Amino acid sequence: MKKIFFINGVLILVLGMSPLLATAEEWYEGGALHSATVDDWNSADASNKLATAADWASIRPKVQDKLKKSGDIATLRRFSNKLVKCTNRATQGKGYGHNPVLGLAEGCMLLMGW
Protein backbone atom coordinates (compact mmCIF):
# COMPACT_ATOMS: atom_id res chain seq x y z
CA MET A 1 0.00 0.00 0.00
CA LYS A 2 2.83 2.42 0.81
CA LYS A 3 4.38 1.62 -2.56
CA ILE A 4 1.18 2.68 -4.37
CA PHE A 5 1.06 5.98 -2.47
CA PHE A 6 4.72 6.60 -3.31
CA ILE A 7 4.19 5.89 -7.02
CA ASN A 8 1.07 8.08 -7.09
CA GLY A 9 2.99 10.85 -5.31
CA VAL A 10 5.80 10.67 -7.85
CA LEU A 11 3.31 10.75 -10.72
CA ILE A 12 1.55 13.77 -9.26
CA LEU A 13 4.89 15.52 -8.81
CA VAL A 14 6.01 14.75 -12.38
CA LEU A 15 2.67 15.70 -13.90
CA GLY A 16 2.60 18.86 -11.83
CA MET A 17 6.00 19.80 -13.24
CA SER A 18 5.07 19.06 -16.86
CA PRO A 19 4.14 22.71 -17.63
CA LEU A 20 7.61 23.70 -16.46
CA LEU A 21 9.21 21.03 -18.60
CA ALA A 22 7.15 22.08 -21.62
CA THR A 23 8.47 25.63 -21.42
CA ALA A 24 12.12 24.59 -21.58
CA GLU A 25 13.83 26.23 -24.53
CA GLU A 26 15.27 24.36 -27.45
CA TRP A 27 19.02 24.67 -28.05
CA TYR A 28 18.47 27.31 -30.74
CA GLU A 29 16.24 29.57 -28.60
CA GLY A 30 17.19 32.32 -26.21
CA GLY A 31 20.37 33.62 -27.79
CA ALA A 32 21.04 37.06 -26.33
CA LEU A 33 24.40 38.03 -27.82
CA HIS A 34 23.23 39.71 -31.04
CA SER A 35 24.53 43.13 -29.93
CA ALA A 36 27.24 41.81 -27.64
CA THR A 37 30.82 42.94 -27.42
CA VAL A 38 33.73 40.54 -27.68
CA ASP A 39 34.07 40.65 -23.88
CA ASP A 40 30.37 39.75 -23.54
CA TRP A 41 30.82 36.86 -25.97
CA ASN A 42 33.89 35.56 -24.18
CA SER A 43 32.11 35.56 -20.82
CA ALA A 44 28.84 34.04 -22.12
CA ASP A 45 27.89 30.41 -21.61
CA ALA A 46 28.02 27.90 -24.44
CA SER A 47 24.24 27.59 -24.80
CA ASN A 48 23.83 31.35 -25.28
CA LYS A 49 26.60 31.36 -27.89
CA LEU A 50 25.06 28.42 -29.72
CA ALA A 51 21.56 29.93 -29.79
CA THR A 52 22.90 33.28 -30.99
CA ALA A 53 25.01 31.58 -33.66
CA ALA A 54 21.89 29.71 -34.80
CA ASP A 55 20.12 33.03 -35.31
CA TRP A 56 23.02 34.43 -37.32
CA ALA A 57 23.53 31.27 -39.38
CA SER A 58 19.84 30.74 -40.10
CA ILE A 59 19.56 33.96 -42.12
CA ARG A 60 22.40 33.07 -44.49
CA PRO A 61 21.11 31.86 -47.89
CA LYS A 62 23.52 28.92 -48.09
CA VAL A 63 22.45 27.70 -44.65
CA GLN A 64 18.78 28.21 -45.50
CA ASP A 65 19.19 26.13 -48.66
CA LYS A 66 20.89 23.30 -46.74
CA LEU A 67 18.14 23.40 -44.10
CA LYS A 68 15.40 23.21 -46.72
CA LYS A 69 17.10 20.29 -48.46
CA SER A 70 17.75 18.33 -45.28
CA GLY A 71 14.55 19.21 -43.43
CA ASP A 72 16.50 18.50 -40.24
CA ILE A 73 17.28 21.00 -37.47
CA ALA A 74 20.53 19.09 -36.87
CA THR A 75 21.81 20.77 -40.04
CA LEU A 76 21.45 24.17 -38.39
CA ARG A 77 23.20 22.87 -35.29
CA ARG A 78 26.23 21.80 -37.34
CA PHE A 79 26.49 25.27 -38.89
CA SER A 80 25.96 26.91 -35.50
CA ASN A 81 28.68 24.83 -33.86
CA LYS A 82 31.12 25.77 -36.63
CA LEU A 83 30.25 29.43 -36.21
CA VAL A 84 30.74 29.31 -32.44
CA LYS A 85 34.15 27.64 -32.86
CA CYS A 86 35.29 30.16 -35.44
CA THR A 87 34.00 33.14 -33.44
CA ASN A 88 35.65 31.82 -30.28
CA ARG A 89 38.98 31.59 -32.12
CA ALA A 90 38.53 35.06 -33.60
CA THR A 91 37.82 36.66 -30.22
CA GLN A 92 40.55 35.09 -28.10
CA GLY A 93 43.45 37.21 -26.91
CA LYS A 94 43.27 39.86 -29.59
CA GLY A 95 42.33 42.88 -27.47
CA TYR A 96 39.00 43.39 -29.24
CA GLY A 97 37.07 43.51 -25.95
CA HIS A 98 34.72 46.43 -26.59
CA ASN A 99 34.19 45.77 -30.29
CA PRO A 100 30.95 44.17 -31.51
CA VAL A 101 31.28 40.40 -31.82
CA LEU A 102 28.92 40.37 -34.79
CA GLY A 103 31.62 41.77 -37.08
CA LEU A 104 33.91 38.86 -36.23
CA ALA A 105 31.08 36.35 -36.61
CA GLU A 106 30.22 37.82 -40.02
CA GLY A 107 33.87 37.48 -41.00
CA CYS A 108 33.75 33.84 -39.97
CA MET A 109 30.65 33.22 -42.07
CA LEU A 110 32.27 34.86 -45.08
CA LEU A 111 35.46 32.84 -44.64
CA MET A 112 33.37 29.67 -44.44
CA GLY A 113 31.55 30.63 -47.64
CA TRP A 114 28.12 31.21 -46.17
Backbone hydrogen bonds, N-H to C=O, Kabsch-Sander energy under -0.5 kcal/mol:
donor,donor_aa,acceptor,acceptor_aa,energy
5,F,1,M,-1.8
6,F,2,K,-2.3
7,I,3,K,-2.5
8,N,4,I,-2.8
9,G,5,F,-2.4
10,V,6,F,-2.4
11,L,7,I,-2.5
12,I,8,N,-2.6
13,L,9,G,-2.2
14,V,10,V,-2.8
15,L,11,L,-3.0
16,G,12,I,-2.3
17,M,13,L,-1.3
18,S,14,V,-0.8
18,S,15,L,-0.5
20,L,17,M,-1.0
21,L,17,M,-2.1
22,A,18,S,-2.4
23,T,19,P,-0.9
24,A,21,L,-1.2
29,E,26,E,-1.7
36,A,33,L,-1.3
38,V,96,Y,-0.5
38,V,99,N,-2.1
39,D,97,G,-2.6
41,W,37,T,-2.6
42,N,38,V,-2.8
43,S,39,D,-1.4
44,A,40,D,-0.7
44,A,41,W,-1.1
49,K,45,D,-2.0
50,L,46,A,-2.6
51,A,47,S,-2.3
52,T,48,N,-2.3
53,A,49,K,-2.8
54,A,50,L,-2.0
55,D,51,A,-1.6
56,W,52,T,-2.2
57,A,53,A,-3.1
58,S,54,A,-2.4
59,I,55,D,-0.6
59,I,56,W,-0.9
60,R,57,A,-1.8
62,K,114,W,-0.6
64,Q,60,R,-2.7
65,D,61,P,-2.6
66,K,62,K,-2.1
67,L,63,V,-2.6
68,K,64,Q,-2.5
69,K,65,D,-2.4
70,S,66,K,-2.4
71,G,67,L,-3.1
75,T,72,D,-1.9
76,L,72,D,-0.6
77,R,73,I,-1.7
78,R,74,A,-1.9
79,F,75,T,-1.8
80,S,76,L,-2.8
81,N,77,R,-2.8
82,K,78,R,-2.0
83,L,79,F,-2.3
84,V,80,S,-2.5
85,K,81,N,-2.4
86,C,82,K,-2.4
87,T,83,L,-2.7
88,N,84,V,-2.9
89,R,85,K,-2.1
90,A,86,C,-2.4
91,T,87,T,-1.5
92,Q,88,N,-0.8
92,Q,89,R,-0.6
94,K,91,T,-0.6
99,N,96,Y,-3.2
101,V,36,A,-2.4
102,L,36,A,-0.5
103,G,100,P,-0.5
104,L,100,P,-0.6
105,A,101,V,-2.4
106,E,102,L,-3.0
107,G,103,G,-1.8
108,C,104,L,-2.2
109,M,105,A,-2.3
110,L,106,E,-2.3
111,L,107,G,-2.6
112,M,108,C,-2.1
113,G,110,L,-1.5
114,W,109,M,-3.1
